């Protein structure tokens, strides 16, 4: 992430405003999609854990 931030700064400084804005928007969309997929994965795993019998022998 630090390399991406550095690249954004260099890109803005070099005058590539359109390309930088497009790249930041694309990275934001990809991060949101990844977060949604991760939430679904962990929700599915939590449901699977709820179905397991609990060992109360201790």
BAKETI-959354 format. One line per 10 residues: number of its first residue (from 0); their letters; for each residue x, y, z of N, C-alpha, C, O. Coordinates in nm, 3 decimals. Atoms other than C-alpha are relative to their C-alpha. Layout:
BEGIN
NUM	a	X,Y,Z,X,Y,Z,X,Y,Z,X,Y,Z ~ ...
//
This chain:
BEGIN
0	xxxxxxxxxx	0.083,-0.119,0.000,0.000,0.000,0.000,0.087,0.125,0.000,0.051,0.225,-0.061 ~ -0.088,-0.116,-0.002,0.288,0.236,0.069,0.057,0.027,-0.138,0.078,0.142,-0.176 ~ -0.049,-0.017,0.137,0.420,0.174,-0.283,-0.108,0.062,-0.089,-0.078,0.143,-0.176 ~ 0.110,-0.057,0.077,0.077,0.254,-0.426,-0.014,0.149,0.031,-0.034,0.230,-0.059 ~ 0.010,-0.141,-0.039,0.063,0.580,-0.230,0.115,0.081,-0.061,0.094,0.194,-0.105 ~ -0.114,-0.066,0.061,0.411,0.670,-0.354,-0.020,0.018,-0.150,0.014,0.122,-0.206 ~ 0.028,-0.009,0.143,0.309,0.594,-0.712,-0.104,0.105,-0.032,-0.094,0.174,-0.133 ~ 0.102,-0.103,0.019,0.002,0.815,-0.677,0.064,0.138,0.010,0.036,0.226,-0.072 ~ -0.067,-0.129,-0.016,0.218,1.103,-0.554,0.088,0.034,-0.118,0.089,0.148,-0.166 ~ -0.087,-0.024,0.115,0.469,1.063,-0.834,-0.083,0.026,-0.125,-0.050,0.113,-0.206
10	xxxxxxxxxx	0.087,-0.018,0.117,0.190,1.031,-1.093,-0.065,0.136,-0.003,-0.071,0.200,-0.109 ~ 0.061,-0.134,-0.007,0.016,1.347,-0.975,0.107,0.106,-0.028,0.082,0.202,-0.101 ~ -0.109,-0.096,0.020,0.349,1.532,-0.965,0.045,0.007,-0.145,0.087,0.113,-0.193 ~ -0.043,0.003,0.139,0.430,1.422,-1.320,-0.109,0.046,-0.095,-0.084,0.061,-0.215 ~ 0.107,-0.052,0.084,0.093,1.544,-1.449,-0.094,-0.104,-0.057,-0.174,-0.072,-0.145 ~ 0.089,0.107,0.050,-0.082,1.210,-1.509,-0.126,-0.007,0.086,-0.155,-0.112,0.145 ~ 0.116,-0.008,-0.088,-0.398,1.319,-1.328,-0.108,-0.100,-0.037,-0.159,-0.171,0.050 ~ 0.106,0.091,0.045,-0.648,1.120,-1.536,0.032,-0.145,0.029,-0.053,-0.220,0.076 ~ -0.041,0.138,-0.022,-0.453,0.798,-1.514,0.000,-0.034,0.149,-0.039,-0.143,0.188 ~ -0.004,0.023,-0.145,-0.404,0.835,-1.138,-0.141,-0.011,0.057,-0.169,-0.099,0.139
20	xxxxxxxxxx	0.138,0.005,-0.049,-0.773,0.907,-1.074,-0.065,-0.132,-0.040,-0.134,-0.194,0.040 ~ 0.056,0.128,0.046,-0.873,0.605,-1.284,0.056,-0.116,0.081,-0.019,-0.205,0.121 ~ -0.064,0.108,-0.075,-0.624,0.381,-1.102,-0.049,-0.005,0.144,-0.074,-0.113,0.197 ~ 0.049,-0.004,-0.138,-0.736,0.496,-0.757,-0.145,-0.048,0.006,-0.182,-0.122,0.097 ~ 0.140,0.045,0.003,-1.103,0.445,-0.851,-0.007,-0.151,-0.021,-0.086,-0.219,0.045 ~ -0.002,0.144,0.025,-1.028,0.098,-0.987,0.047,-0.077,0.124,-0.010,-0.181,0.158 ~ -0.050,0.066,-0.121,-0.829,0.004,-0.675,-0.105,0.002,0.111,-0.118,-0.095,0.185 ~ 0.106,-0.009,-0.101,-1.116,0.125,-0.453,-0.109,-0.101,-0.028,-0.157,-0.169,0.063 ~ 0.104,0.097,0.037,-1.370,-0.084,-0.644,0.047,-0.141,0.027,-0.027,-0.223,0.082 ~ -0.053,0.134,-0.024,-1.146,-0.390,-0.630,0.009,-0.032,0.150,-0.019,-0.144,0.191
30	xxxxxxxxxx	-0.007,0.021,-0.145,-1.093,-0.345,-0.254,-0.138,-0.026,0.058,-0.153,-0.111,0.145 ~ 0.136,0.021,-0.049,-1.469,-0.320,-0.194,-0.053,-0.138,-0.040,-0.119,-0.205,0.039 ~ 0.041,0.134,0.044,-1.534,-0.633,-0.401,0.069,-0.106,0.086,0.005,-0.203,0.127 ~ -0.073,0.094,-0.085,-1.264,-0.815,-0.204,-0.057,-0.006,0.141,-0.065,-0.114,0.200 ~ 0.060,-0.002,-0.134,-1.419,-0.704,0.127,-0.133,-0.073,0.002,-0.162,-0.146,0.096 ~ 0.129,0.070,0.007,-1.763,-0.828,0.019,0.020,-0.150,-0.008,-0.049,-0.226,0.060 ~ -0.026,0.143,0.012,-1.623,-1.165,-0.084,0.053,-0.057,0.131,0.017,-0.168,0.169 ~ -0.055,0.046,-0.127,-1.431,-1.193,0.241,-0.109,-0.011,0.106,-0.111,-0.107,0.183 ~ 0.111,0.006,-0.097,-1.741,-1.113,0.449,-0.087,-0.122,-0.025,-0.128,-0.190,0.069 ~ 0.081,0.118,0.033,-1.938,-1.382,0.263,0.072,-0.128,0.042,0.009,-0.221,0.093
40	xxxxxxxxxx	-0.078,0.118,-0.035,-1.657,-1.633,0.318,-0.003,-0.025,0.151,-0.025,-0.137,0.196 ~ -0.002,0.016,-0.144,-1.636,-1.567,0.691,-0.140,-0.026,0.056,-0.154,-0.097,0.156 ~ 0.137,0.027,-0.044,-2.016,-1.565,0.729,-0.034,-0.147,-0.025,-0.097,-0.211,0.059 ~ 0.024,0.141,0.032,-2.032,-1.904,0.558,0.076,-0.091,0.095,0.023,-0.194,0.137 ~ -0.080,0.079,-0.093,-1.754,-2.037,0.782,-0.061,0.004,0.140,-0.058,-0.096,0.212 ~ 0.063,-0.011,-0.131,-1.934,-1.908,1.093,-0.125,-0.086,0.006,-0.153,-0.149,0.109 ~ 0.118,0.086,0.003,-2.253,-2.084,0.987,0.039,-0.147,0.011,-0.029,-0.224,0.078 ~ -0.046,0.139,-0.006,-2.060,-2.407,0.939,0.048,-0.034,0.141,0.029,-0.147,0.186 ~ -0.046,0.026,-0.137,-1.906,-2.372,1.286,-0.116,-0.013,0.096,-0.105,-0.084,0.196 ~ 0.116,0.009,-0.088,-2.250,-2.328,1.444,-0.064,-0.137,-0.003,-0.130,-0.177,0.093
50	xxxxxxxx	0.063,0.130,0.014,-2.359,-2.669,1.318,0.079,-0.111,0.068,0.028,-0.223,0.082 ~ -0.082,0.101,-0.064,-2.076,-2.853,1.491,-0.046,-0.024,0.143,-0.077,0.071,0.215 ~ 0.035,0.026,-0.140,-2.161,-3.029,1.817,0.108,0.051,0.095,0.227,0.046,0.064 ~ -0.093,-0.056,-0.098,-2.002,-2.873,2.124,0.037,-0.110,0.100,-0.050,-0.178,0.154 ~ -0.048,0.100,-0.095,-1.787,-3.099,2.344,0.005,0.063,0.138,0.086,0.153,0.162 ~ 0.009,-0.056,-0.134,-1.877,-3.025,2.707,0.055,-0.097,0.105,0.016,-0.090,0.221 ~ -0.049,0.103,-0.091,-1.682,-3.317,2.862,0.105,0.052,0.098,0.140,-0.020,0.192 ~ -0.106,-0.049,-0.089,-1.420,-3.095,3.030,-0.061,0.042,0.126,0.009,0.087,0.217
//
